Amino acid sequence: MDIKDNELLRQFEITTDTGLVAIEYSIHDRKLFLTKFCENNNLDLELHDEFIANVLEIAVERKLKVVPTHLRMIKFFRKHRRYRELLPPGLKI
């Protein structure tokens, strides 16, 4: 999966046949805040989960803690417990 980090718009993006899928983010104090999930009429939940997992791998590479603020991101963390180590100390989901 080819993920583009659009630093100007502060979002990770992939292009699919149905359009652009993006995750908006903000970085503060070595924490990656995942603020919005833009699916743009793409209803493929497996693609969404794979995209989020790949974005979390980028956070691991950059040594960032992840703070999910959008409901879709929180549901992903609840469903996939192996990513809970990326949460900052004291944050429980």
Residue pairs with C-beta under 8 A, 6 or more apart in sequence:
1 14
1 50
1 51
1 54
2 14
3 12
3 13
3 14
3 51
3 54
3 55
3 58
4 12
4 13
4 14
5 12
5 13
5 58
6 12
6 13
6 22
9 22
9 24
10 24
10 25
10 26
11 22
11 23
11 24
11 25
11 38
12 22
12 23
12 25
12 51
12 55
12 58
13 20
13 21
13 22
14 20
14 21
14 22
14 51
15 21
16 42
16 44
16 47
18 40
18 41
18 42
19 40
19 41
19 42
20 38
20 40
21 38
21 39
21 40
21 42
21 47
21 48
21 51
22 37
22 38
22 40
23 34
23 36
23 37
23 38
23 51
23 52
23 55
23 73
24 34
24 35
24 36
24 37
24 38
25 32
25 33
25 34
25 35
26 32
26 33
26 35
27 33
27 64
30 63
30 64
30 65
31 64
31 65
31 66
31 67
31 88
32 59
32 62
32 64
32 65
32 66
32 67
33 67
33 69
34 55
34 66
34 67
34 68
34 69
34 70
34 73
35 69
35 70
36 70
37 48
37 52
37 70
37 72
37 73
39 48
42 48
48 72
49 76
49 79
49 80
52 72
52 73
52 76
53 80
53 83
56 66
56 83
56 86
59 65
59 66
59 86
60 86
65 86
65 87
65 88
66 83
66 86
66 87
66 88
67 87
67 88
67 91
68 74
68 76
68 77
68 93
74 93
76 83
77 83
77 84
77 87
77 93
78 93
84 93
87 93
